[in-house]
Amino acid sequence: MNAPYEHGFMLSLLILAIGGLIWLFTPFIPALFLALLIAISTFGQYHKFQQKLSDTNSALVMTLLVTVILILPLSYILLISGLEISALIQNINTNFTNEQSNQIVHQTIAGLPLSDSLKITLNSVISNNLEEFLISIKDFSVVILKSIVSLSSHFIFFLLVTIFSLYYFYIDGKGTIKRLKDLSPLENHLDDILFNQFSSLSITLVGSVFTIALLQGAVFSIGVMIIGLPVLYFGIAMALASFIPVLGGLIIWLPLSLYLYAQGQTTDALIIIFFGAVIIGTIIDHFVRPILIKKFSKSSDQSSALDHTLITVLSTLAGIMQFGILGLFIGPIIAAMAISIFDVYAIKYADSLDKS
């Protein structure tokens, strides 16, 4: 017979244990999260190695392959980006003034093919709201850039923890999931909904979304290199923007092309429009992206944050503001898991819910 308040006491201990682990492992969370996403998205290949090798050797081979093909190149890019972006942050903080920004905006509007009355109206509207808008853009940009620098400044530690964690995620993955399902008070089919949702979204993010981000960043880098603009800055900006649905690269190439056109650099503006609107916005977004998503994502009847444009946009932006650069992944996953929990609740208590 259970003692009074035993259930509440055990629940309190469980919450304290989970909170304590999160607090303890806070320095490792970025590396653990990245390793977990990679392990889930490549677990199928690990399973194929298991058919020929032992569990230990399979995990070792997969860890080495992922390290050489993915982690080391990303770490190198992260390191170089951090060194370059450190100078960029300093430049933004010292040279990003309202006077200069007002001058650039007014010059851009003056160069646009618009009527004088419309130019006056635009100048008036933008001038009244420009300061707050520019401060928000500046702060948001610095948050992203500083998160890249923070990761790159500890990239050796980050790299070692990621590789070490990846190896043990391969070995202990199935056992850990079974353990969690045994401890969960939910029925197994409800647990499966949650685990399958996380697995499916991880594969989609690491596979299709991340590949598209790298592809769009690389393509746009070529365009800005042709016209002599900073390749690394605009390449990273386009890669980050590609995670945001609908808006995507539009928020990068459109203002840049308008500015170049207003400055009389019509050829440069057309080059940016070609790479941004045609190659990235049309070919990659409308043809390549659906093919990759279909290839990487698992078929699932569950709702996903990636199926809800509003939730995806807001969760991506909020994730960046809360977690820095890794918020690109963390934000949508939190949103997706919240939707899955809503689905599980609806299934669990379907008989008692009023569906009239």
C-alpha positions in Angstrom: 0.0 0.0 0.0 1.4 3.4 -1.0 2.1 5.9 1.8 0.2 9.2 1.8 1.7 11.7 -0.6 4.2 9.1 -2.0 3.2 9.8 -5.6 3.6 13.6 -5.2 6.9 13.1 -3.5 8.3 10.9 -6.2 7.1 13.3 -8.9 8.9 16.2 -7.1 12.1 14.1 -6.9 11.8 13.3 -10.6 11.4 17.0 -11.5 14.3 17.9 -9.2 16.5 15.2 -10.8 15.7 16.4 -14.4 16.3 20.0 -13.4 19.5 19.2 -11.7 20.8 17.3 -14.7 19.9 20.2 -17.1 21.7 22.6 -14.8 24.8 20.3 -14.5 25.1 19.7 -18.2 24.4 23.3 -19.3 28.0 23.8 -20.6 27.6 20.7 -22.8 24.1 21.2 -24.1 25.1 22.7 -27.5 27.5 19.8 -28.2 25.1 17.2 -26.9 22.2 18.5 -28.9 24.3 18.6 -32.1 25.6 15.0 -31.5 22.0 13.8 -30.8 20.7 15.3 -34.0 23.5 13.7 -36.0 23.1 10.3 -34.3 19.4 10.2 -35.0 19.7 11.2 -38.6 22.5 8.7 -39.3 21.3 5.8 -37.1 20.0 3.9 -40.2 23.6 3.7 -41.6 24.9 2.7 -38.2 22.3 -0.2 -38.1 23.7 -1.4 -41.5 27.2 -1.5 -40.1 25.8 -3.5 -37.1 24.9 -6.3 -39.5 28.5 -6.8 -40.4 30.4 -5.5 -37.4 30.1 -5.5 -33.6 28.2 -2.7 -31.9 31.4 -1.1 -30.7 33.2 -1.3 -34.0 30.0 -0.1 -35.8 29.8 3.0 -33.5 33.5 3.6 -34.0 33.3 3.5 -37.8 30.2 5.7 -37.9 31.8 8.2 -35.5 35.0 8.4 -37.6 33.0 8.8 -40.9 30.7 11.5 -39.5 33.7 13.3 -37.9 35.7 13.4 -41.2 32.8 14.1 -43.5 30.7 16.5 -41.4 32.1 17.6 -38.0 35.6 18.5 -39.0 34.6 20.6 -42.0 31.9 22.4 -40.0 34.4 23.0 -37.2 36.9 24.6 -39.6 34.2 26.8 -41.1 33.1 27.7 -37.6 36.6 28.7 -36.5 37.3 30.8 -39.6 33.8 32.4 -39.4 34.4 33.2 -35.7 37.7 35.0 -36.5 36.2 37.0 -39.3 32.9 37.8 -37.5 34.8 39.0 -34.4 36.0 41.9 -36.4 32.6 42.4 -38.0 31.0 42.7 -34.5 33.5 45.4 -33.6 32.8 47.2 -36.8 29.0 47.1 -36.2 29.3 48.4 -32.7 31.6 51.3 -33.7 30.3 52.3 -37.1 26.6 51.5 -37.0 25.2 55.0 -36.3 21.8 56.4 -36.9 23.1 59.2 -39.0 24.9 56.9 -41.4 21.9 54.6 -41.6 19.5 57.5 -42.3 21.8 58.7 -45.1 22.0 55.3 -46.7 18.2 54.9 -46.5 17.5 58.3 -48.0 20.0 57.7 -50.8 18.4 54.3 -51.5 14.9 55.8 -51.6 16.1 58.7 -53.8 17.5 56.3 -56.3 14.4 54.1 -56.7 12.1 54.6 -59.7 9.2 56.1 -57.7 7.3 59.4 -57.9 8.4 62.3 -55.8 5.3 62.2 -53.6 5.8 58.5 -52.8 9.5 59.1 -52.0 8.5 61.9 -49.6 6.0 59.6 -47.9 8.4 56.7 -47.6 11.1 59.0 -46.2 8.7 60.3 -43.6 7.4 56.9 -42.6 10.8 55.3 -42.4 12.5 58.2 -40.6 9.9 58.1 -37.8 10.5 54.4 -37.1 14.1 53.9 -38.4 15.9 54.3 -35.1 14.0 51.6 -33.2 14.1 49.3 -36.3 17.8 49.7 -36.7 18.5 49.1 -33.1 16.5 45.9 -33.2 18.2 44.7 -36.3 21.6 45.5 -34.9 20.9 43.7 -31.6 19.5 40.7 -33.4 22.5 40.5 -35.7 25.0 40.8 -32.9 23.2 38.0 -30.9 23.6 35.7 -33.9 27.2 36.7 -34.6 28.3 36.5 -31.0 26.8 33.0 -30.7 29.0 31.9 -33.7 32.1 33.5 -32.1 31.3 31.8 -28.7 31.1 28.4 -30.3 34.2 28.9 -32.4 36.3 30.2 -29.5 35.7 26.9 -27.7 35.6 24.8 -30.8 38.2 22.2 -29.7 36.2 21.5 -26.5 32.9 21.6 -28.4 34.4 19.3 -31.0 35.7 16.7 -28.5 32.4 16.6 -26.5 30.4 16.2 -29.8 32.5 13.3 -31.1 32.6 11.6 -27.7 28.8 12.0 -27.2 28.1 10.8 -30.7 30.0 7.5 -30.2 27.9 6.7 -27.1 24.6 7.8 -28.6 25.2 5.1 -31.2 26.0 2.5 -28.7 23.4 3.4 -26.0 20.7 4.8 -28.3 18.3 1.9 -28.4 18.8 1.1 -24.7 18.2 4.7 -23.7 15.0 4.8 -25.6 13.8 1.6 -24.1 14.6 2.8 -20.6 12.7 6.0 -21.2 9.7 4.1 -22.5 9.8 1.8 -19.5 9.8 4.8 -17.1 7.1 6.6 -19.0 3.6 6.2 -17.6 2.1 6.5 -21.1 1.2 3.6 -23.3 3.9 2.4 -25.7 2.1 3.6 -28.8 1.9 7.2 -27.3 5.6 7.1 -26.5 6.2 6.0 -30.1 4.4 9.1 -31.4 6.7 11.3 -29.4 9.9 9.5 -30.3 9.0 9.1 -33.9 8.2 12.9 -34.1 11.6 13.8 -32.7 13.4 11.4 -34.9 11.5 12.5 -38.1 12.1 16.2 -37.4 15.8 15.6 -36.5 16.3 13.8 -39.9 14.5 16.6 -41.7 16.5 19.4 -40.0 20.0 17.8 -40.3 19.3 16.3 -43.7 17.2 18.6 -45.9 17.1 21.9 -44.1 20.8 22.0 -43.2 21.8 20.9 -46.7 19.6 23.6 -48.3 21.1 26.2 -45.9 24.7 25.2 -47.0 23.7 25.2 -50.6 22.0 28.6 -50.6 24.8 30.1 -48.6 27.4 28.7 -51.1 25.4 29.9 -54.1 24.8 33.4 -52.8 28.5 33.6 -51.9 29.4 33.2 -55.5 27.1 36.1 -56.5 28.5 38.5 -53.9 32.0 37.4 -54.8 31.4 38.4 -58.4 30.4 42.0 -57.4 33.2 42.3 -54.8 31.1 42.2 -51.5 32.2 40.4 -48.3 31.7 36.7 -49.2 31.7 35.2 -45.8 29.3 37.6 -44.2 26.6 37.4 -46.9 27.1 33.7 -47.3 26.5 33.1 -43.6 23.6 35.5 -43.6 21.9 33.7 -46.5 22.5 30.3 -45.0 20.9 31.4 -41.7 18.0 33.1 -43.5 17.2 29.9 -45.5 16.0 28.3 -42.3 13.1 30.7 -42.1 10.2 29.6 -44.4 8.5 32.0 -46.9 10.8 34.9 -46.1 14.0 33.0 -46.4 16.7 34.6 -48.5 14.3 37.4 -49.6 15.2 39.3 -46.5 18.9 39.3 -47.6 18.9 39.7 -51.4 16.0 42.1 -51.8 17.4 45.0 -49.6 20.8 44.4 -51.0 19.7 44.6 -54.7 17.6 47.7 -54.0 20.5 49.4 -52.4 22.9 48.6 -55.3 20.3 49.7 -57.8 19.8 53.0 -55.9 23.5 53.6 -55.9 23.6 53.3 -59.7 25.1 49.8 -59.7 22.5 48.3 -62.0 24.6 45.4 -63.2 25.5 44.4 -59.6 21.9 44.6 -58.6 20.8 42.3 -61.5 23.5 39.8 -60.5 22.2 39.7 -56.9 18.6 39.4 -58.2 19.6 36.5 -60.5 21.4 34.6 -57.7 18.8 35.5 -55.1 15.4 35.4 -56.9 16.2 32.9 -59.7 18.7 30.4 -58.4 17.9 30.5 -54.7 14.2 31.6 -54.6 13.0 29.7 -57.6 15.3 26.7 -58.4 16.5 25.7 -54.9 13.4 26.7 -52.9 10.7 25.4 -55.3 12.5 22.4 -56.9 15.5 21.3 -54.9 14.0 21.8 -51.4 10.9 19.6 -51.9 13.0 16.8 -53.4 15.4 16.9 -50.4 12.6 17.0 -47.8 10.9 14.1 -49.4 14.2 12.2 -49.4 15.1 12.9 -45.8 11.8 13.1 -43.9 10.0 10.0 -42.8 6.3 9.6 -43.7 4.3 10.4 -40.7 0.7 11.2 -39.9 1.6 13.4 -36.9 1.6 17.2 -37.0 5.0 18.8 -37.2 6.2 22.4 -36.7 7.6 22.2 -40.2 4.0 21.8 -41.5 2.9 25.0 -39.9 4.4 28.0 -41.5 3.6 30.6 -38.8 4.8 28.3 -36.0 8.0 27.5 -37.9 8.9 31.1 -38.6 8.2 32.2 -35.0 9.9 29.2 -33.4 13.0 29.7 -35.6 13.3 33.4 -34.7 12.5 32.8 -31.1 15.1 30.0 -31.0 17.8 32.2 -32.3 17.0 34.9 -29.7 17.0 32.4 -26.9 19.8 30.0 -27.8 21.9 31.8 -30.4 22.9 30.0 -33.6 21.8 26.6 -32.5 18.3 28.0 -31.9 17.8 27.4 -35.7 17.4 23.7 -34.7 16.2 24.0 -31.1 13.3 26.4 -31.8 11.5 24.3 -34.4 12.1 21.1 -32.4 10.6 22.5 -29.3 7.6 23.7 -31.3 7.2 20.3 -33.0 7.4 18.4 -29.7 4.8 20.7 -28.2 2.5 19.9 -31.1 3.2 16.2 -30.6 2.3 16.5 -26.9 -1.0 18.2 -27.9 -1.7 15.2 -30.2 -0.8 12.7 -27.5 -3.2 14.5 -25.1 -6.0 14.5 -27.7 -5.5 10.7 -28.3 -5.2 9.9 -24.6 -8.3 11.8 -23.6 -10.3 11.5 -26.8 -13.4 10.2 -25.0 -13.6 13.1 -22.5 -12.9 15.9 -25.0 -15.8 18.0 -26.3 -15.5 17.9 -30.1 -18.8 19.5 -30.9 
